[in-house]
Every structure is written in C-alpha cells, then in structure tokens.
Amino acid sequence: MFKTYLEKIDRLNLLIRRRATGNPKQLAEKLDMSERRLYQCIDFLRKELKAPIKYNEIIQTYYYSEKGEIKLRWEDFEPPKDLKNNK
C-alpha cells in the first residue's frame, strides 16, 4: 500500500509538471483515488515538500508556479571521505 501511495504521488507530480491534470475530479480518476484523497496529497506536496502548486481554472490544470523538481527516488552518490570509514 505504501508503495502505491508513493507511485501515485510520483504520477501526480508528473501530471502537474506536464500541466495535464485536468480538473480535480478528472485528476482523482486518473490516479484512482477520491477527490478528498487527492486534496490531501496536494496539501502534502504544498505544505511538507513546499511545492508551489497552483490551479489554472481556464485550462483546468494544476501546475508548478516556480522552477524546481520533486524527487521521490533513491539516488546513489559517493559519500564524503570522512563518512566512508564510519560505516
């Protein structure tokens, strides 16, 4: 269930970036969730991740009002030298 929730957040992010969400009812259907759950997800992105999400009523889509990116995936990196020896 948790994986499904993260997948839905990731898909929501993708649709917002593409400005292809449709209205809230359509978006909830695309994500296979209730409108109430959709609003909770958007609220989470706005409050917890500080995502600048806006809604355009004319073209009926959510969008990001500022440049940036939400990343929900693990990214491998080389740790600093002082952390390598403290495994």
N, C-alpha and C positions, 0 to 999 in steps of 0.2 A: 504493500500500500504506500509506504513512504517513497519508494522509487517512482511509483505512478504519479504522486504529488509533484516530485521534482521534475519529472518529464513534462507534466502539464505546465509548470512554471516556466520551464525552458521553451516549450511551444508558445506559450503566451508571450514571452519575451521576443521570440522570432516574429510572431504576427504583429506585434507592436512595432518592431524595427521596420517591417515591410509596409507598415500602415495598411494592413489587410485584415483588421479585426472585425469589421462590420460593427453593427450596434451591439450593446451588451447582450441582448437575447441571442443574436446570431453567434457571438463570440462564445457564450456559455455552451451553445450547442456544438460548436467546433471543438471545444475542449471536453465535451461530455461531462459537464458539471452544471449545477444550478446557478442561477444568476446571483443568488446570495453568496455562494462559494466563490464565484468569480470576483465579486466586490471585495471579499475578504482577501483574495490573492492579490488584487491590485493594491489594496490598502497595505498589505505586507510589503510589496515592492516599493511603494511610496515611502512608508514610514521606516521600515527596517533597513532597506537597501538604498534609501534616498534616491530612488529612480524618479526623474522628473516627468511623470506620465500625465498627459493632458488628453482631452477628448475633443474632437472636432465634430460638431453636430452637422455641419454642412455636408461633409464627405463621410460622415458616420464611421469614424475610426479613432482608436486610441493611437497616440504617437509619443515619442520622446521629444521634449521641448529643448533639450540640450544634447550636445555630442557626448558620447560615452558608451559604455558597454557593461552588461551584467554577465559575469562568468559563473557558471554553476558546475564546472568540470574540474577534475584534478589536473594540475599541470606539473609535470616533473621539472625540477630545476636543480642546479648544482648548489648545495648549501655552502655558506661561507666556511673558510678553512677552520675557524675556531669552533664550529659546530660539528665538523666531521669526526673529531676524536671523542665526542661526548655521546655516542650512540647508546 
